[in-house]
Amino acid sequence: MDSAIALSVARHRASLEGRRPGVKPLRSRTFPHVAALYGTLARNFPDGSLVLFDHDLRYIMAGADDGSVAGLAPAGCEGKAVRDVLPPETAQALEPLYRGALAGRRAATEVAYRDHWLLVRAGPVRDEQGTIVAGMSLSLDITDAKQAEQALRGSRDLLQEIIESSSDAIVAKDLEGRYVLINSSAARLLGRPASEIVGRDDAALFPGDQAARSRDADERVRTRGESETAEEHVVVEGRRRTLLLTRSPLRDYDGRIIGVLSSTRDVTEQRQLEDRLSRAHRMESVARLAGGIAHDFNNLLTVVLGSAEILLDDLPRAYARRSDLEEIKTAATQAAQLTRQVLAYSRQQVLAPRPLELDTLVGGMERALRPLVGARIELTLDLAAQSGAVRVDPTQLEQAVVNLVMNARDAMPGGGRLEVVTRTVMVDEAFAREHPPMRAGRYATLTVRDTGVGMDDETQSHLFEPFFTTKPGRHGAGLGLATTYGIVKQSGGYIWTESAPGAGATFTIYLPWHEPLVAAAVPATEASGTARGAGETVLVVDDEPAVRVVTKRILQRSGYAVLEAAGGVEALDTLREHPGPIHLLLTDVIMPEMNGRDVAQRVRAQRPGIRVVYMSAYSPEAIAHEGLLDEGAAFVRKPFESGLLLQTVRRTLDTAQRTTTAA
């Protein structure tokens, strides 16, 4: 075939140059047949076109372009230069390829032509002596393949963009555990640029035990051929992080596993938030339980205190066993104080809130705090000028500060530094979201910071629970911090802790500016004494029989006529059955059938003008919050001493008499 092509080339030259002296015309009987065969082949070559060109890049022979296939040889192109036939950009792309073919090189290139993509292969044509007499090219229409390639590249680019824009850390490893793909989120998580990660394995990036766990997990995924999701705790750049990691087998087009694809989400903040919410819910549950127990215990103490006082009043002072009764009364009083601490934790303590300057209150405590911490601890007060007005019970807040200072003192048995700091801060939405159920806004803060032994996460998770203590033996009742927590929460504030083993601890109280509090009037403390009745009738309503009995005895011994009822229904029956006047209703607030407020309303409907005194083992704030206590209502807190009960009853009756006289 090359010989025939060579003859065709010679003929082509002859036609272009004319006959030169000394050059014999080419003659071959077979040439016309071979040339015709070549022309037929060129015209009918499937899915492409054949082109023969000379050293001047002129067409010698080409398949006719009938328009069905985008060829590079338009009809009538023989004898014309490539640059005169094809568009400039196409000719410019082909000329280096054609010249390379005439120089003896075989090569290929892709060119755009008539909205098609062509793959053009070119090479030399040699005669029988091996001399290059022409060049030949074969062009194939690859438009469909090119479009498919572009679509595939677009899909790959889109996939890469999706991977890169994902907030999850996405990485791929080969069978040797080396990283072969990593997105920017993964690079940020690992704290290194991708260039320092790709090509390395876990052993080069993580501590030994962490790298071993990762290798084992990758091996399980490769062996089982199934995805695996697990939560892992890792250390990245010295920080402990919690990661939710999903590993999946990475497969090729034939389904063979060629590595592991991992998607990792940093859930550290989410888990911390969930932990805080869980602690808050647990604290709320414990608070409700503690409050309920303290309520029932206060009822029992009411009976013990009342009975002891009755016996002490009846016995002569020289009675030999009188001291035993005094001990019973003292123990009951101490038990009542213990229940007050528990109720403070459950936010059911009696408060007398008022506006005050936080820095003024804390500054006034310095003299009392220094003896508490001792000489080995350096106490520093850093008080901001006008740190903020807050609405709190000063006595209770002082108790909270003392509890925190004593806790800090106990954490520094060998001495150290203790700071008490007040500030005004603006809490933004981000901080509030990280510290639920806190709300954004302006707060006055009180911080107690020590350089003591610190606490681990487990200790901090139980820190404010009642009766939880880390002190050895019987050195701690476990109510100090629980009481502080209750006081702060009941004051509308929040308390947060930051600590680590060996790094000390920081307790920060956040109190809102002028947050309105619901607080009933607290009776002024009066000296214990006799406040006798003048024959007035009192209706006592309480679902606890023992409480009714002791209350009835205290009132009767002081000159009152007493009716009793176990609940609201029985109280209404008593009203109907008693023809005479009833001057005062003394009712418990929390009862099964009908609460004290409802009892009072029903009684007033039948006996207008009757005075009411409420009593409960819960605080007035707690029951007022539930809508069970009228604002400003007279109230006696269980367990009560007989003197306080009698004074409250007497004062309420006298108020009614003064109101009637004034009218």
C-alpha positions, 0 to 999 in steps of 0.5 A, spaced: 500 500 500 505 504 501 508 503 494 501 505 491 501 511 495 508 513 493 506 512 486 500 517 487 504 522 491 509 522 485 503 523 480 501 529 485 508 532 484 508 531 477 501 534 476 503 540 480 510 541 478 510 539 470 515 535 467 522 536 469 528 535 465 531 528 467 525 526 471 521 520 468 514 519 468 512 514 473 508 508 470 505 502 473 500 498 471 497 497 478 497 504 480 491 506 478 487 500 481 491 501 488 489 508 488 482 507 486 482 502 492 485 507 496 480 513 494 474 508 495 477 506 502 478 514 504 471 515 502 468 509 506 472 509 512 467 508 518 466 513 523 472 518 520 476 520 515 483 519 511 487 524 509 494 524 505 498 530 505 504 532 502 510 536 505 507 543 503 501 540 507 497 540 501 491 535 500 493 529 496 487 525 497 482 525 502 475 521 503 469 525 501 466 529 506 458 528 505 456 531 512 454 525 515 461 525 519 465 531 521 471 530 517 477 534 515 477 533 508 471 537 504 470 535 497 474 538 492 480 539 497 485 535 493 491 540 491 489 545 496 493 547 503 490 545 509 490 552 512 486 554 506 481 549 507 480 548 514 478 554 519 484 558 522 483 555 529 483 548 526 488 548 521 493 551 527 492 545 531 493 540 526 499 543 522 504 541 528 501 534 528 502 534 520 509 537 520 511 532 526 508 526 521 512 528 516 518 528 520 517 521 522 513 522 528 506 518 530 502 522 534 495 524 536 491 530 538 484 532 539 481 538 535 474 542 535 471 542 528 464 544 526 461 543 533 464 536 533 470 533 537 475 529 532 481 525 535 486 526 529 492 521 529 497 522 524 504 519 521 509 518 516 508 515 509 514 511 506 516 508 500 520 502 499 526 505 500 523 508 507 523 515 505 518 519 507 514 521 501 507 524 505 503 524 511 497 521 513 492 522 518 486 518 521 480 523 524 475 519 528 469 523 531 469 523 539 464 528 540 459 523 544 465 520 548 468 528 549 461 530 552 460 524 556 467 525 559 465 533 560 459 530 564 463 525 568 468 531 569 462 536 571 460 530 576 466 529 579 467 537 580 460 537 583 462 531 587 468 534 589 465 541 591 460 537 595 465 534 599 469 540 600 463 544 602 461 539 607 461 541 614 463 534 616 470 532 616 470 527 610 477 523 608 478 517 604 484 512 606 487 506 601 488 499 603 494 501 607 491 506 611 494 512 608 490 518 607 488 519 599 483 524 600 481 530 605 476 536 605 477 542 608 473 541 614 477 535 616 484 539 615 481 544 620 479 538 625 486 535 625 489 542 625 493 541 619 493 543 612 491 537 607 498 537 604 501 535 611 496 529 611 495 526 604 500 520 604 500 519 611 497 514 616 494 515 623 500 513 626 503 519 623 498 523 626 495 521 632 497 518 639 499 510 639 493 508 642 488 512 638 491 510 631 491 503 633 483 504 635 482 507 628 486 502 624 482 496 628 476 500 626 478 501 619 480 493 618 473 491 621 469 495 615 474 492 610 473 485 612 465 486 613 464 490 607 459 494 612 458 501 614 460 502 622 458 508 626 461 510 633 462 515 637 470 516 639 473 521 644 480 523 641 485 528 642 487 533 637 492 538 638 492 537 646 484 538 646 479 532 647 474 532 642 468 528 641 467 525 634 461 522 631 464 517 626 461 513 620 466 509 616 464 505 610 468 501 605 470 504 599 469 500 592 471 501 585 467 500 579 467 493 579 465 493 587 472 491 589 474 494 596 480 499 595 479 503 602 475 506 607 471 512 606 470 516 613 465 522 615 466 525 621 462 530 625 465 534 631 459 533 636 463 536 642 459 542 643 453 538 642 454 533 647 456 538 652 450 542 651 446 535 652 450 534 658 448 540 661 441 539 659 441 532 663 444 535 669 439 541 669 433 535 668 437 531 674 437 537 678 430 539 677 428 532 679 432 531 685 430 538 687 422 536 687 424 529 690 428 533 696 422 538 696 417 533 697 421 529 703 422 536 706 415 538 706 413 531 709 419 532 714 417 539 716 410 536 718 413 531 722 417 536 726 411 541 727 408 535 731 415 534 735 416 541 736 409 543 738 408 537 743 415 538 746 413 546 747 406 543 750 410 539 755 415 544 757 409 549 759 406 544 763 412 541 767 415 545 773 422 547 771 425 543 777 422 537 773 428 532 773 427 530 766 425 537 763 432 537 760 431 531 756 425 535 753 429 541 752 434 536 748 428 534 743 426 541 742 433 543 740 434 537 736 427 538 732 430 545 731 436 543 728 432 538 724 428 544 721 434 548 719 437 542 715 430 541 712 431 549 710 437 548 707 434 542 703 428 547 701 433 552 699 436 547 694 429 545 691 428 553 691 422 553 696 426 557 701 423 563 704 426 569 701 425 577 702 428 580 696 430 587 695 434 591 690 441 592 692 448 593 689 452 587 689 459 590 690 457 593 696 454 587 699 460 583 697 465 588 700 461 588 706 463 581 707 470 582 707 471 582 714 467 576 716 470 572 710 478 573 712 477 569 718 473 563 715 479 562 710 485 562 715 492 565 714 494 560 709 490 563 704 491 569 700 484 572 699 483 578 694 476 582 693 476 585 686 469 589 686 467 593 680 464 599 681 457 599 680 457 592 678 450 592 678 443 592 682 440 586 683 434 583 686 435 578 692 435 576 699 441 579 702 442 574 707 441 568 703 446 571 698 451 572 703 450 565 705 451 563 698 457 567 698 460 564 704 458 557 702 462 558 696 468 561 700 468 555 705 468 550 699 474 553 696 478 554 702 477 546 703 479 545 696 486 548 698 488 545 705 495 547 703 494 554 702 493 558 696 489 564 692 482 565 693 479 571 689 472 574 689 470 578 683 464 582 681 462 584 674 457 587 669 456 582 663 452 582 657 450 575 655 449 574 648 445 569 644 451 564 643 453 564 650 446 563 652 445 557 647 451 554 650 448 554 657 441 553 657 436 555 660 440 561 661 437 567 657 441 573 653 441 579 657 445 583 662 447 580 668 451 582 675 456 576 676 459 574 682 465 569 681 469 565 686 476 563 684 481 558 687 487 555 686 485 548 689 485 541 687 480 542 682 475 537 680 474 532 674 468 532 670 464 526 674 465 530 680 462 536 677 456 532 674 454 531 682 456 538 685 450 541 686 446 535 688 444 535 696 448 530 700 454 529 695 460 531 698 468 529 696 470 530 703 472 524 707 469 521 713 463 526 716 467 532 715 461 535 710 454 534 710 453 535 702 448 541 703 453 547 702 453 547 694 446 545 694 444 550 698 447 555 694 444 552 687 437 553 690 438 560 693 441 562 686 436 559 682 430 562 687 433 568 686 432 568 678 440 567 677 444 561 674 451 558 677 456 555 672 463 551 674 469 551 670 474 546 673 480 541 672 484 536 676 490 540 679 487 547 676 483 550 681 475 551 680 471 557 678 464 558 680 460 564 677 453 566 679 449 570 674 444 575 677 439 579 672 438 586 673 431 587 677 428 581 675 421 581 678 420 576 683 414 573 686 415 573 694 409 574 699 410 578 705 414 575 710 412 577 717 417 581 721 420 577 727 418 578 733 420 576 740 417 569 742 411 571 747 404 569 749 399 572 744 393 569 747 386 569 744 379 572 747 375 566 746 375 567 738 373 561 734 379 558 729 377 553 724 384 548 723 384 545 716 390 540 715 390 533 712 395 531 717 392 528 723 398 529 728 399 536 725 391 538 726 392 535 733 398 539 736 395 545 732 389 545 736 392 544 743 397 550 742 391 554 740 386 551 745 391 552 751 392 560 749 384 561 749 382 560 742 376 555 741 378 550 735 374 546 730 378 542 725 377 538 719 381 534 715 380 537 708 376 542 704 370 538 704 370 536 711 371 544 712 365 546 709 361 541 712 363 544 719 361 551 717 354 548 715 354 544 722 357 550 726 351 555 728 356 560 731 361 565 728 368 563 726 373 568 726 379 565 723 381 560 718 388 556 719 389 552 713 394 548 710 396 550 702 397 543 699 392 538 700 389 532 696 382 534 695 382 541 695 388 546 696 388 551 701 386 557 697 380 554 694 378 552 701 379 559 703 374 562 697 369 557 699 369 558 706 369 566 705 363 565 700 359 562 706 362 566 712 364 573 709 369 577 713 373 571 716 380 572 716 385 567 713 392 564 715 395 559 711 400 554 713 405 550 709 412 546 709 413 549 702 415 557 702 410 562 700 414 563 694 414 556 691 406 556 692 405 563 690 408 561 683 403 555 683 398 560 684 396 557 690 397 563 695 394 570 695 399 576 694 400 579 701 396 573 705 398 571 712 403 565 712 406 561 717 412 556 715 412 549 718 415 547 722 413 553 727 414 554 734 408 555 738 409 563 739 410 564 732 403 561 730 400 565 736 403 571 734 401 571 727 393 569 729 393 574 734 396 579 729 391 577 723 385 578 728 387 584 731 388 587 723 381 585 722 378 589 728 382 595 727 379 595 719 372 594 722 373 600 727 376 604 722 370 603 717 
